[in-house]
């Protein structure tokens, strides 16, 4: 387990000022209220992993803005998750953010032990205000952007054979895959899909091997939900669609478009609630919706002008409808199947 700690608090800087220490005793309450909120992140994978990286980037931005004092621990095994939660709660952290998909029950037990600590956790379940009034949940509800990438993917696939590689068939993966497939059918109604899950959040070699098999079976477009898929696409000369982060700079001739997740609206809402003393058990998933600024379609970059103009006009119209509420992308958490 690797622990990285950042940020010197404003209080520490003041105390380190020697003579300024006396003046600090007479600071008004409003000045104390501006001290950065102590926030900790607990992650079961490296912070470079695409899903978790969105949380980490948002927390780093809040730290840089002076809003929070951010510490995090990465590569935490699910069996160690409760222990690390307790350690941070005991250390005076006021907001703990992380993902508990593999430790749902255990994490809730810990949260119940620390009612004065706010917990914002990635979860497949809705919040339970009765059991855990201090635990809110979130997930990457970026189905809006995934749907738009599907429209582009369908238009760019010559064969209509689409390969899709995911981590686990859980709601946060399923809903994005299903939205992508719905988008594909807008421009390629006859499309067929090869769907496979590798049973890991971070196993690029296995994802790459799975993608190779799909290409061998005729796929000319890949949905890269996991790292490793775009590498296979690049090697075999087929196209790919990115998920959560924009990797086109690394695959300029491969990644056509990506559905981006922006965690900042989610984290900022939680920080504001904790500071206001109003944090409660809520579902923060809606902050990932496109109309909330939680997701977007990445710029086409090197594929600008290569996607048919009429397709991009359709994408623009659908995006406008999503943002103004006149069109809603269906949230389908069921496991997608090959077809």
Beta strands, then each sheet from edge to edge (+ up, - down):
strand 1: 2-5
strand 2: 37-42
strand 3: 68-74
strand 4: 95-99
strand 5: 118-122
strand 6: 135-138
strand 7: 161-166
strand 8: 192-197
strand 9: 221-224
strand 10: 239-244
strand 11: 255-261
strand 12: 295-297
sheet 1: 1+ 3- 2- 4- 5- 6-
sheet 2: 8+ 7+ 9+ 10+ 11+ 12-
end
